[in-house]
Amino acid sequence: MTETTEAKLSPQVKNALTALIVGGIAAILDSTMVTLAIHTLAVKLHSTADTIQWVTTGFLLAMAVAIPVTGWAERRWGGKRAWMTALVLFMLASVLCAAAWNDAGLIGFRALQGFSAGLIFPLMQTLAVRAAGGRVSSRLMAAVSLPIALGPILGPVIGGVILNWLSWRWLFLVNVPVIAAGLLLAWRFLPADRPGSSAGRGRLDWIGLVLLAPALTGILLGLSQLSEHGGIGHAGVLVPLSAGVVLLGGFIAWASRPGEREPIVDVRLLRVRSLGSASAVLFTAGAAMYAGMFLLPLYYQQLRGDSVLDAGLLMIPQGVGALASRFLIGRVVDRFGARAVTIAGFLLAAVATVPFALAGPDTSLWWLGAVLLVRGLGIGAVLIPPMSIAYQDIQPAGIPHATMNSRIVQQVGASFGTAIVAVVLQSLLGQGATGAFQGAFWWAAGIAVAAVVPAVVLPAGKPTGRGPAAPRSRHVLTTHPAQPK
């Protein structure tokens, strides 16, 4: 596959990508803006830090619950209608968040926001692959992951401006015009894909959902409580984490049983090397990326004493680096292959994290800005190659399941990485803030180095930019025969 062939996207695909990017960026911006506003929300709503933290935690838990539902929703209503429904739900939840009268109301409405975001993110990826006819390339994945790159650039800045000069309610109202534009573009450019009359298209795997949804909730809840309770031995961590792991094991056993029914998430597809290895890399990529995203704003605000707006502005170089990688990654993967680029990206991110492990409250901002630019390049480079490889041997009917598998492991990986550095930071604070942040950043760098291990098993070749060939062996799996092709 030459660079020229790889680069070609039809006007129809470009229009569909534009609609998906505009619709999806609101959810990314919202999550980055609200993270900065936790202290402000606690003050304005007369809440406590422990309570208001559920504005973020509830969002993440609800998002994890929604991810497994996306495949069924696409089969039941069609991708376009499921996408537009998710956008309407997110817009409604945003308005309700803006109108919240107390912390309990805001937490509840944020959970609704999180549920709709959990539909948006997998659908965005699935519909992009559908629009391209299953011809997945690194450039396609770079385009559909553009909101992930823009979020760290625009979110902290917009959030900082709102918190400095406007009411906190505008953190949510700003989503409305963006979603409205996304709905208009989706109506205009996404192809109509009403589901066929297959008898099984409306069936929801209730047993699988009842097992998987609380499993993910328990695991993510347990990880989120690690730093607060100081370790895994506390009941607030051990009980939900253990219950989540047990339920996840039950779900895997249920979903792996042979039969004609289609599980809510087909974990059997993880046997395919392309998806299995890519999912492992996306787990570690989520851990490496979010460990740094958790620590960096705290470093600027708590150790250096910068304002929320200043911290947002100081984070821009990392977002610029991640954005720049989107324009470079296609040609680099074409030349060196997905495995080599992913390994190099992790190592680059690790090296660029080390200066923060040596930094103090007076370290040059110019130096740290340059380091963040490099870190952004590395982090941006580790997501797109495995996302491109993931679909390489997956049949069209399995695309939603491949997306859900990869999104779930990335979400759990993000929580895992955040939990590790949060525990380290909390445990070292008694030795002084500078030493605590330095120790936590060393762990963040170590996570990026450890991520090289699963990257080694990625296929060495280049993403083909085409759909899978007909199955040649038992290792190329399809999903339930009744699923629309």
C-alpha positions in Angstrom: 0.0 0.0 0.0 1.7 3.2 -1.1 1.4 6.5 0.6 -0.6 7.9 -2.2 -3.2 5.1 -2.1 -3.3 5.3 1.7 -3.9 9.0 1.7 -7.0 8.9 -0.6 -10.3 9.4 1.2 -13.4 10.0 -0.9 -15.4 13.3 -0.5 -18.2 11.2 1.1 -15.8 9.8 3.7 -14.4 13.2 4.4 -17.9 14.7 4.9 -18.8 11.8 7.2 -15.6 12.3 9.2 -16.3 16.0 9.6 -19.8 15.3 10.9 -18.4 12.7 13.4 -15.5 15.0 14.6 -17.8 18.0 15.2 -20.3 15.9 17.0 -17.7 14.1 19.1 -15.6 17.0 20.1 -18.1 18.4 22.6 -17.8 15.3 24.8 -14.0 15.5 24.8 -14.1 19.2 25.6 -16.6 18.7 28.4 -14.5 16.1 30.2 -11.3 18.3 30.1 -13.2 21.4 31.1 -15.0 19.9 34.1 -11.8 18.4 35.5 -10.4 21.9 36.0 -13.6 23.1 37.7 -13.8 20.6 40.6 -12.8 23.2 43.2 -15.0 25.9 41.7 -18.0 23.6 41.7 -17.4 22.6 45.3 -17.5 26.2 46.4 -20.4 27.4 44.2 -22.6 24.4 45.2 -21.6 24.4 48.8 -20.3 20.9 48.6 -17.2 19.0 49.8 -14.3 17.8 47.8 -15.2 14.1 48.4 -18.8 14.7 47.2 -18.1 16.9 44.2 -15.5 14.5 42.9 -18.4 12.3 41.9 -19.1 14.8 39.1 -16.1 13.2 37.4 -16.3 9.7 38.8 -20.0 9.3 38.0 -19.4 10.5 34.4 -16.7 7.8 33.9 -18.7 5.0 35.5 -21.8 5.8 33.4 -19.6 6.0 30.3 -18.3 2.5 30.9 -21.8 1.2 31.4 -22.9 2.6 28.0 -20.0 1.4 25.9 -21.3 -2.3 25.7 -24.7 -1.0 24.5 -23.4 0.7 21.4 -23.2 -2.4 19.2 -26.8 -3.4 20.0 -28.0 0.2 19.4 -26.4 0.3 16.0 -28.0 -3.0 15.0 -31.4 -2.0 16.4 -31.7 1.5 15.0 -28.9 1.9 12.5 -25.7 3.8 13.1 -26.9 7.2 12.0 -30.0 7.2 14.2 -28.1 5.8 17.1 -25.4 8.6 16.7 -27.9 11.4 16.5 -29.9 10.0 19.5 -26.6 10.0 21.5 -25.9 13.6 20.5 -29.4 14.7 21.5 -29.1 12.9 24.8 -25.7 14.6 25.5 -27.1 18.0 24.6 -30.1 17.4 27.0 -27.8 16.3 29.7 -25.6 19.4 29.2 -28.6 21.7 29.6 -29.7 19.9 32.8 -26.1 20.1 34.2 -26.2 23.9 33.6 -29.5 24.1 35.4 -28.4 22.0 38.4 -29.4 23.5 41.8 -27.2 21.4 44.1 -24.3 18.9 44.0 -26.6 15.8 43.9 -28.5 17.1 40.9 -25.2 17.9 39.1 -23.8 14.5 39.8 -27.0 12.8 38.5 -27.0 14.9 35.3 -23.3 14.3 34.8 -24.0 10.6 34.9 -26.5 11.0 32.1 -23.9 13.0 30.2 -21.4 10.2 30.8 -23.9 7.6 29.5 -24.4 9.5 26.3 -20.6 10.1 25.9 -20.2 6.3 26.3 -22.4 5.9 23.2 -20.7 8.7 21.3 -17.1 7.6 21.5 -17.5 4.0 20.2 -20.1 5.0 17.6 -17.7 7.7 16.3 -15.0 5.1 15.6 -17.4 2.5 14.3 -19.2 4.8 11.9 -15.9 6.2 10.6 -14.8 2.6 9.7 -18.3 1.9 8.2 -18.1 5.1 6.1 -14.7 4.0 4.7 -16.2 0.7 3.7 -14.0 -1.1 6.3 -10.9 0.2 4.6 -9.0 1.2 7.8 -5.8 3.2 7.5 -3.7 5.2 9.9 -4.9 8.4 8.3 -8.5 7.4 8.9 -7.8 6.7 12.5 -5.8 9.9 12.8 -8.8 11.9 11.6 -11.4 10.2 13.8 -9.2 10.6 16.9 -8.8 14.3 16.2 -11.1 15.3 19.1 -8.7 13.4 21.5 -5.9 15.7 20.3 -8.0 18.9 20.3 -9.4 18.2 23.7 -6.2 18.9 25.7 -5.6 22.0 23.6 -9.0 23.7 23.7 -10.6 22.2 26.8 -8.4 23.7 29.5 -8.2 27.1 27.7 -12.0 27.3 27.2 -12.6 26.0 30.7 -10.1 28.5 32.2 -11.7 31.4 30.4 -15.2 30.4 31.5 -14.2 29.9 35.1 -12.3 33.2 35.2 -14.9 35.5 33.6 -18.3 33.6 33.3 -20.5 31.4 35.5 -19.6 27.7 35.8 -22.9 26.9 34.1 -21.3 27.9 30.8 -19.0 24.9 31.0 -22.1 22.9 30.0 -24.0 25.4 27.9 -21.1 25.8 25.6 -21.7 22.3 24.4 -25.2 23.1 23.0 -24.1 25.0 19.8 -21.4 22.5 19.1 -23.8 19.5 19.4 -26.4 21.4 17.3 -23.8 21.8 14.5 -22.9 18.1 14.9 -26.5 17.1 14.5 -27.0 19.2 11.4 -23.8 17.7 9.8 -24.8 14.2 10.8 -28.3 14.6 9.2 -26.7 16.0 6.0 -23.6 13.8 5.6 -23.9 10.5 7.4 -25.3 7.8 5.1 -28.7 6.4 6.1 -28.2 2.8 7.3 -31.6 1.6 8.6 -31.2 -2.0 9.8 -32.5 -4.8 7.8 -35.3 -7.1 8.8 -33.1 -9.7 10.5 -35.0 -11.5 13.2 -32.2 -11.1 15.7 -31.4 -7.4 15.2 -33.5 -6.2 18.1 -32.4 -8.8 20.7 -30.3 -7.4 23.6 -28.1 -9.8 25.5 -29.5 -9.0 28.9 -27.5 -11.6 30.7 -24.3 -10.2 29.2 -25.3 -6.7 30.0 -26.2 -7.5 33.6 -22.8 -9.1 34.1 -20.6 -6.6 32.1 -22.1 -3.3 33.2 -21.6 -3.8 36.9 -18.3 -5.5 36.3 -16.9 -2.4 34.6 -18.5 -0.2 37.2 -17.0 -2.1 40.1 -13.5 -2.2 38.5 -13.5 1.5 37.7 -15.0 2.4 41.1 -12.4 0.4 42.9 -9.5 2.0 41.0 -10.9 5.5 41.5 -11.0 4.9 45.3 -7.4 3.7 45.5 -5.8 7.0 46.3 -8.5 8.1 48.7 -8.2 4.9 50.8 -4.4 4.5 50.5 -4.3 1.0 49.0 -6.1 -2.0 47.8 -6.7 -3.5 51.2 -9.5 -1.0 52.2 -13.1 -2.3 51.8 -14.0 0.7 49.7 -11.5 -0.5 47.1 -11.4 -4.2 47.6 -15.1 -4.9 47.6 -16.1 -3.2 44.3 -12.8 -4.2 42.6 -13.2 -7.9 43.6 -16.9 -7.9 42.6 -16.0 -6.3 39.3 -13.3 -8.9 38.5 -15.6 -11.8 39.4 -18.5 -10.4 37.3 -16.1 -9.8 34.4 -14.9 -13.4 34.6 -18.6 -14.5 34.6 -19.2 -12.3 31.5 -16.2 -13.7 29.7 -17.4 -17.3 30.4 -20.9 -16.4 29.2 -19.8 -14.5 26.1 -17.3 -17.3 25.1 -19.9 -20.0 25.0 -20.6 -21.4 21.5 -24.1 -20.8 20.2 -26.2 -18.9 17.8 -26.9 -15.9 20.1 -24.8 -12.9 19.8 -23.1 -11.6 23.0 -23.4 -7.9 23.8 -19.6 -7.7 23.4 -17.9 -10.5 21.4 -14.8 -11.1 23.4 -14.0 -14.1 21.1 -12.7 -11.6 18.6 -9.8 -10.9 21.0 -8.3 -14.2 19.8 -7.6 -12.5 16.5 -4.0 -11.3 16.7 -4.6 -7.9 15.2 -7.4 -7.0 17.6 -6.0 -8.8 20.7 -2.5 -7.2 20.4 -4.0 -3.8 19.6 -6.3 -4.0 22.6 -3.4 -4.8 24.9 -1.5 -1.8 23.5 -4.5 0.5 23.9 -4.8 -0.5 27.5 -1.3 0.6 28.2 -1.6 3.6 26.0 -4.6 4.7 28.1 -2.6 4.2 31.3 0.4 6.1 30.0 -1.7 9.0 28.6 -4.0 9.6 31.5 -1.4 9.2 34.2 0.3 12.3 32.8 -2.9 14.1 32.2 -3.8 13.6 35.8 -0.5 14.8 37.2 0.4 17.7 34.9 -2.5 20.1 35.9 -1.9 19.3 39.6 1.8 20.0 39.2 1.2 23.5 37.7 -1.6 24.4 40.1 -0.5 22.9 43.4 3.3 22.9 43.2 3.9 26.0 41.2 0.8 27.9 42.3 -0.5 28.7 38.8 -4.2 29.6 38.3 -6.6 27.3 36.5 -6.4 29.4 33.3 -2.6 29.5 33.4 -2.4 25.8 34.0 -4.6 25.3 30.9 -2.5 27.5 28.8 0.7 25.8 30.0 -0.7 22.4 28.9 -1.2 23.6 25.3 2.2 22.4 24.0 1.3 18.8 24.8 -1.9 19.1 22.8 -0.1 20.8 19.9 2.4 17.9 19.9 -0.5 15.3 19.9 -2.2 17.3 17.1 1.0 17.5 15.0 1.4 13.7 15.3 -1.9 13.3 13.5 -0.5 14.9 10.3 2.8 12.9 10.5 1.7 9.5 11.6 0.3 8.2 8.3 3.6 8.6 6.4 5.7 7.4 9.4 3.6 4.2 9.7 3.8 3.7 6.0 7.5 3.7 6.2 8.3 1.9 9.4 5.2 -0.1 10.3 2.8 0.0 13.2 4.9 -1.9 15.7 8.1 0.2 15.4 6.2 3.5 15.5 4.2 2.4 18.6 7.3 1.3 20.5 9.1 4.6 19.5 6.1 6.6 20.7 6.0 5.0 24.1 9.8 5.5 24.6 9.5 9.1 23.4 6.7 9.7 25.9 8.7 8.1 28.7 11.8 10.2 27.9 9.7 13.4 27.8 8.1 12.6 31.2 11.5 12.3 33.0 12.2 16.1 33.1 9.0 16.5 35.2 10.4 13.8 37.6 13.4 16.1 38.0 11.4 19.4 38.1 10.6 21.6 41.0 8.5 24.7 41.6 11.0 26.9 39.9 11.9 24.9 36.8 11.9 26.9 33.6 8.5 27.0 31.9 10.1 27.3 28.5 11.9 24.0 29.1 8.8 22.3 30.4 6.8 23.6 27.4 9.3 22.1 25.0 9.3 18.8 26.9 5.5 18.8 26.7 5.5 19.3 23.0 7.7 16.2 22.6 5.6 14.2 25.1 2.5 15.1 23.0 4.2 13.8 19.9 4.9 10.5 21.6 1.5 10.1 23.2 -0.2 10.9 19.8 1.9 8.3 18.1 0.9 5.4 20.3 -2.8 5.6 19.8 -3.2 5.6 16.0 -1.2 2.6 14.9 -3.0 0.1 17.2 -6.3 1.6 16.3 -5.5 1.1 12.6 -4.2 -2.5 13.2 -7.2 -3.5 15.3 -9.6 -3.9 12.4 -7.2 -5.6 10.1 -8.5 -9.1 10.3 -12.1 -8.3 11.5 -15.0 -9.0 9.2 -17.6 -6.2 8.7 -20.1 -7.7 11.1 -17.5 -7.6 13.8 -16.6 -3.9 13.5 -18.8 -2.7 16.4 -17.6 -5.5 18.7 -13.9 -4.7 17.8 -14.6 -1.0 18.7 -16.3 -1.9 22.0 -13.5 -4.3 23.0 -10.8 -1.7 22.3 -12.7 1.2 23.9 -13.4 -0.8 27.1 -9.7 -1.8 27.6 -8.6 1.7 26.9 -11.0 3.1 29.5 -9.9 0.6 32.1 -6.3 1.3 31.2 -6.8 5.0 31.7 -8.4 4.4 35.2 -5.5 2.0 36.0 -2.8 4.5 35.1 -4.5 7.4 36.9 -5.0 5.2 40.1 -1.4 4.2 40.2 0.1 7.7 40.1 -2.7 9.1 42.4 -1.7 6.5 45.0 2.0 7.3 44.6 1.4 11.0 44.9 -0.8 10.7 47.9 1.6 8.3 49.7 4.6 10.6 49.2 3.0 13.9 50.1 4.3 13.4 53.7 7.8 13.8 52.4 7.0 17.2 50.7 5.1 18.2 47.6 8.2 18.4 45.4 9.3 14.9 46.2 5.8 13.6 45.9 5.3 15.0 42.4 8.8 13.8 41.3 8.1 10.3 42.5 4.7 10.2 40.8 6.2 11.4 37.5 8.8 8.6 37.7 6.0 6.1 38.0 4.3 7.8 35.0 7.5 7.4 33.0 7.8 3.8 34.1 4.2 3.1 32.9 5.2 4.3 29.4 8.3 2.1 29.4 6.3 -0.9 30.5 3.9 -0.3 27.7 6.6 -1.3 25.2 6.1 -4.9 26.3 2.6 -5.5 24.7 3.6 -3.3 21.7 6.3 -5.8 20.8 3.5 -8.3 19.8 1.8 -5.9 17.4 1.9 -7.1 13.8 5.1 -5.7 12.3 3.5 -4.8 8.9 1.8 -1.7 7.8 -2.0 -1.2 8.0 -3.3 -2.3 4.7 -6.0 0.4 4.3 -8.5 -2.3 3.1 -11.0 -4.5 4.7 -10.2 -8.0 5.6 -10.1 -10.7 3.1 -12.4 -13.7 3.3 -11.6 -15.8 6.3 -8.6 -18.1 5.5 -8.5 -19.9 8.8 -10.3 -20.5 12.0 -8.4 -17.5 13.6 -10.3 -15.0 11.6 -13.6 -14.7 13.4 -17.0 -13.3 12.6 -19.9 -12.6 14.9 -23.4 -14.0 15.0 -24.6 -15.0 11.5 -27.8 -13.0 11.9 -25.9 -9.7 12.3 -26.5 -7.4 9.3 -23.6 -7.5 6.9 
